[in-house]
């Protein structure tokens, strides 16, 4: 049951290009919040609008007149343009990850959206398990955190999920492959758990398969002034291991299904 005050919020989908777009649209429809769809691909947009029982708008001004907030599920290279278009009209914005190719572009979006509610689709922060680990860290139960590791992976390259021409495997539209697509969740989660950004990051990507002309796996090492280190793995080359989290402190360890305190 959606609280009545939410019913006034009319959401519009800006593009149905992302693999998560259909899920977002379906949830908004269930809650009675989906009001309109715009898509840079008119055929795809009209098909989605018909499926979800809302109007498709090929014109941005008409689309924005119908909505109060937008969920941007476009190819990554269009995020900057779409955020600017929405925020300049006073529309609240929720945008798919990764936010941008470069830090400067991300900062531009934050600046454009300074007068509206602005968010990125980082669902890992909403996980009850991750929230519990965050609570243990904040309470000091694990002691001083010394090392964290997160793996976010699936088998997209092994099973060739993306057909030829799909924007996910076009670096000019996606910005990167397995590490950027999935590792961005891990980077955000470790940053959130630690409560501050790292001061040093280094990484590497590779093509472990010949499925696509883009990287399909990679890893990052992050470091904080306190001495904490974090490792993020992101890949389209694994059949298991999605969101496996480990946090090590000098008083205990936390990982899904495992909590050890004062083990030394």
PyMOL commands that set and color helices and strands:
alter all, ss='L'
color gray80, all
select helices_A, chain A and resi 4-8+21-30+42-52+60-66+76-87+103-112+123-126+128-139+167-169+171-174+178-194
alter helices_A, ss='H'
color red, helices_A
select strands_A, chain A and resi 11-14+34-38+55-56+69-72+92-95+118-120+145-153+200-206+217-223+229-235+244-249+252-255+258-261
alter strands_A, ss='S'
color yellow, strands_A
deselect
rebuild
show_as cartoon
